Amino acid sequence: MAQEFKLKGLTSLDLKNGQKQEAEVEGIENGKVLLVKHNDEIHALNPNCSHYGAPLVKGVVTGDGRITCPWHGACFKISTGDVEDAPALDPLHKFAVMEKDGAVYIKGQEADIKAGRRTLGPKCQSKGDEKVVIVGRGSGSLGAMEALRSGGFTGAITTIATEDHRPID
């Protein structure tokens, strides 16, 4: 069940469109969120890229509502936390933001703040008759597999490669 968490040291939200700020969450050890203002609305997300943990506070906010990772260019939709561009596979949690009693709060679950990402958990077992073959086992194939499953594809996915390991990033 979602609960409210106070953000340390914030009494109001005075960000301008395109600005971002990292804030600590009271009562959660190492708990942080990223506040981003876009289209006159404040959004709170997990603060690090789900690819390799880059601090998104150092990323770029685009006019179309994305935040881009400063290390590898992964993009996330600010309004939802969804992945908009690779190499990130996992989306970010999005938290409601509110100001009250001279403080700033977010609403969410402690586990989601600590997790730093939303896991999609697509099932890998095929249930349908359709089949897809992916050549290679690099990050592109991993991204294709994740996209197929998260998009509802239930058929068999086969990878062909000279490597004998699973797809990797």
C-alpha positions in Angstrom: 0.0 0.0 0.0 1.3 3.4 -0.9 2.2 5.9 1.8 3.6 9.4 2.0 7.3 10.1 2.5 8.7 13.5 3.3 11.6 14.8 1.2 14.5 16.1 3.3 15.2 19.8 3.3 12.4 20.8 0.9 9.7 23.3 1.9 8.4 24.0 -1.6 9.0 23.1 -5.2 10.6 26.1 -7.1 11.9 24.3 -10.2 11.6 25.9 -13.6 10.5 23.8 -16.7 13.4 21.6 -17.7 15.1 21.7 -14.2 15.7 18.7 -12.1 16.8 18.1 -8.5 17.7 15.0 -6.5 16.1 14.8 -3.1 16.6 12.4 -0.1 13.6 10.6 1.2 13.2 10.8 5.0 13.1 7.5 6.8 14.6 5.4 4.0 18.3 4.7 4.2 19.9 5.8 0.9 16.4 6.6 -0.4 16.4 9.3 -3.1 14.1 10.5 -5.9 14.6 12.7 -8.9 12.3 15.7 -9.2 11.8 17.0 -12.7 9.6 19.9 -13.9 8.1 19.5 -17.4 5.2 21.4 -18.8 4.6 23.1 -15.5 4.2 19.8 -13.6 6.6 18.3 -11.1 7.4 14.6 -11.5 9.3 12.3 -9.1 11.1 9.3 -10.4 13.8 6.9 -9.3 17.1 8.9 -9.6 19.4 6.5 -11.4 19.4 5.0 -14.9 18.3 1.4 -14.8 21.0 0.4 -17.2 24.2 1.0 -15.2 23.0 3.4 -12.4 24.1 6.7 -13.9 22.7 9.7 -11.9 19.9 11.1 -14.0 20.2 14.5 -12.3 23.2 14.9 -14.6 21.1 13.9 -17.7 19.4 16.0 -20.2 15.7 16.9 -20.1 14.2 17.2 -23.6 11.3 19.4 -24.7 9.3 16.3 -25.5 9.3 15.1 -21.9 12.2 12.7 -21.8 15.2 12.5 -19.5 18.4 11.1 -21.2 21.0 9.2 -19.2 24.4 11.0 -19.2 26.4 7.8 -19.6 24.9 5.7 -22.4 21.9 7.7 -23.7 19.0 5.7 -22.4 15.8 7.8 -22.4 12.9 7.6 -20.0 9.5 9.3 -20.3 9.3 11.8 -17.5 5.5 11.5 -17.0 5.5 7.7 -16.6 9.1 6.5 -16.0 8.8 4.2 -19.1 11.8 3.4 -21.2 11.8 5.4 -24.4 15.1 4.3 -25.8 17.8 1.7 -25.2 20.1 0.6 -23.6 17.9 0.6 -20.5 15.5 -2.3 -20.3 13.7 -1.6 -17.0 11.5 1.5 -16.5 11.6 3.8 -13.5 9.0 4.1 -10.7 6.9 7.2 -10.8 5.8 8.8 -7.6 3.0 11.3 -6.9 4.4 14.7 -5.6 2.6 17.0 -3.2 3.3 20.1 -1.1 1.6 20.4 2.3 2.3 21.8 5.8 5.5 23.6 4.5 7.1 20.4 3.2 7.3 18.3 0.1 6.1 14.7 0.0 6.0 11.8 -2.4 3.5 9.0 -2.4 4.7 5.5 -3.1 6.0 2.3 -1.6 9.2 2.0 0.3 10.2 -1.1 -1.8 9.8 0.9 -5.0 12.0 3.7 -3.7 14.7 1.3 -2.7 14.5 -0.8 -5.9 15.4 2.0 -8.1 13.6 0.5 -11.1 10.3 -1.1 -12.1 10.8 -4.7 -13.3 8.5 -5.9 -16.1 9.1 -9.5 -15.4 8.0 -10.8 -18.8 7.5 -14.6 -19.0 9.9 -16.4 -21.3 7.8 -19.6 -21.8 6.0 -19.6 -25.1 2.2 -20.0 -25.1 1.4 -19.2 -28.7 2.2 -20.8 -32.0 4.1 -17.8 -33.5 7.9 -17.9 -33.7 10.6 -15.3 -33.9 14.3 -15.9 -34.6 16.8 -13.3 -33.5 20.3 -13.4 -34.9 23.0 -12.5 -32.3 23.0 -12.3 -28.5 24.1 -8.8 -27.8 22.2 -5.9 -26.2 20.1 -5.5 -29.4 18.8 -9.0 -29.2 18.2 -8.7 -25.4 16.2 -5.5 -26.1 14.2 -7.1 -28.8 13.3 -10.0 -26.6 12.3 -7.7 -23.7 10.2 -5.6 -26.1 8.5 -8.6 -27.6 7.5 -10.0 -24.2 6.5 -6.7 -22.7 4.4 -6.0 -25.8 2.5 -9.3 -25.3 4.2 -11.7 -27.7 3.6 -15.2 -26.4 5.3 -17.3 -29.0 8.7 -19.0 -29.1 11.8 -16.8 -29.3 15.0 -18.4 -30.6 18.4 -16.7 -30.8 21.1 -17.8 -33.3 24.7 -16.9 -32.6 28.3 -18.2 -32.5 28.4 -17.5 -28.8 27.0 -20.2 -26.5 25.8 -17.8 -23.8 22.5 -16.2 -23.2 21.8 -12.7 -24.6 23.8 -10.0 -22.7 24.0 -6.3 -22.4 
